[in-house]
Amino acid sequence: MENIIATKSYAFAIRIVGVFRILTEEKKDYVLSRQLLKSGTAIGALVKEAEHAQSKSDFLNKMNIALKEANETEYWLMLLKDTNYISTEQYNSLVKDCKELLKLLISIVKTTKDALKK
């Protein structure tokens, strides 16, 4: 069975690496792009870690942190757009994927919290 959040977060990380390359090579930005790289790739790394969580609580913790990283990534994308480092078209494409990850992670966190209450 396919792990949708793992697949989508990995694909998103690949896109983030591509944006990082463009920003550092063409725009010569190393500060904002590094922040985006860290948070945007951390999402998938945390999802991967959660696959072998030691407990439901550990799983929930990893997914909560992934959710925070996705939220932070959305912030960096907005900032990069509003400071003209990325175009509105690039932003719209990336933020669409980011928001999809946010929705998935919110659902996973909520479902896991509910399961832990039982």
C-alpha positions as CSV (number, residue, x, y, z in Angstrom):
1,M,0.0,0.0,0.0
2,E,1.3,3.4,-1.0
3,N,2.1,5.9,1.8
4,I,0.7,9.1,0.4
5,I,2.2,11.5,2.9
6,A,5.7,9.9,2.4
7,T,5.4,10.0,-1.4
8,K,4.1,13.6,-1.5
9,S,6.5,15.0,1.1
10,Y,9.5,13.4,-0.8
11,A,8.3,14.9,-4.1
12,F,7.9,18.2,-2.4
13,A,11.5,18.0,-0.9
14,I,12.8,17.4,-4.4
15,R,11.0,20.5,-5.6
16,I,12.4,22.5,-2.7
17,V,16.0,21.4,-3.5
18,G,15.4,22.7,-7.0
19,V,14.2,26.0,-5.8
20,F,17.2,26.2,-3.4
21,R,19.6,25.6,-6.3
22,I,17.9,28.4,-8.4
23,L,17.9,30.8,-5.5
24,T,21.6,30.3,-4.6
25,E,22.9,30.1,-8.2
26,E,20.8,32.8,-9.9
27,K,19.7,35.1,-7.1
28,K,22.8,34.6,-4.9
29,D,20.6,34.2,-1.9
30,Y,22.0,32.0,0.8
31,V,20.0,32.9,3.9
32,L,16.3,32.7,3.0
33,S,16.9,29.8,0.6
34,R,18.7,27.8,3.3
35,Q,15.8,28.3,5.7
36,L,13.4,27.1,3.0
37,L,15.7,24.1,2.3
38,K,15.8,23.1,5.9
39,S,12.1,23.3,6.7
40,G,10.9,22.0,3.3
41,T,13.1,18.9,3.4
42,A,12.5,18.3,7.1
43,I,8.8,17.4,6.4
44,G,9.7,14.3,4.5
45,A,12.5,13.3,6.8
46,L,10.2,13.4,9.8
47,V,7.5,11.5,8.0
48,K,10.2,8.8,7.2
49,E,11.3,8.7,10.8
50,A,7.7,8.3,11.9
51,E,7.4,5.1,9.8
52,H,9.5,3.4,12.5
53,A,8.2,5.2,15.5
54,Q,8.7,3.5,18.9
55,S,5.1,4.1,19.9
56,K,1.9,5.9,18.9
57,S,3.1,8.9,21.0
58,D,6.4,9.0,19.2
59,F,4.6,8.8,15.9
60,L,2.3,11.7,16.9
61,N,5.3,13.7,18.0
62,K,7.1,13.2,14.7
63,M,4.0,14.1,12.7
64,N,3.4,17.2,14.8
65,I,6.9,18.4,14.1
66,A,6.5,17.7,10.4
67,L,3.3,19.8,10.6
68,K,5.3,22.7,12.2
69,E,7.9,22.4,9.5
70,A,5.3,22.5,6.7
71,N,3.8,25.6,8.3
72,E,7.2,27.2,8.5
73,T,7.8,26.3,4.9
74,E,4.6,28.1,3.9
75,Y,6.0,31.2,5.7
76,W,9.3,31.1,3.8
77,L,7.5,30.7,0.5
78,M,5.3,33.7,1.2
79,L,8.4,35.8,2.2
80,L,10.3,34.7,-0.9
81,K,7.4,35.7,-3.1
82,D,6.8,39.0,-1.4
83,T,10.5,40.0,-1.7
84,N,10.5,39.0,-5.3
85,Y,12.9,36.1,-5.0
86,I,10.4,33.8,-6.6
87,S,7.6,34.6,-9.0
88,T,3.9,34.5,-8.2
89,E,3.6,31.5,-10.5
90,Q,6.4,29.6,-8.7
91,Y,4.8,30.5,-5.4
92,N,1.4,29.4,-6.4
93,S,2.7,26.0,-7.6
94,L,4.8,25.4,-4.5
95,V,2.3,26.7,-1.9
96,K,-0.4,24.4,-3.5
97,D,1.7,21.4,-2.7
98,C,2.7,22.8,0.7
99,K,-1.0,23.3,1.6
100,E,-1.8,19.8,0.5
101,L,0.9,18.5,2.9
102,L,-0.5,20.7,5.7
103,K,-4.0,19.2,5.2
104,L,-2.7,15.7,5.2
105,L,-0.6,16.2,8.3
106,I,-3.4,18.0,10.2
107,S,-5.6,15.0,9.4
108,I,-3.0,12.5,10.5
109,V,-2.3,14.4,13.7
110,K,-6.0,14.7,14.5
111,T,-6.7,11.0,13.8
112,T,-3.7,9.9,15.9
113,K,-4.7,12.1,18.8
114,D,-8.2,10.7,18.7
115,A,-6.9,7.1,18.6
116,L,-4.7,7.8,21.6
117,K,-7.7,9.1,23.6
118,K,-9.4,5.7,23.2
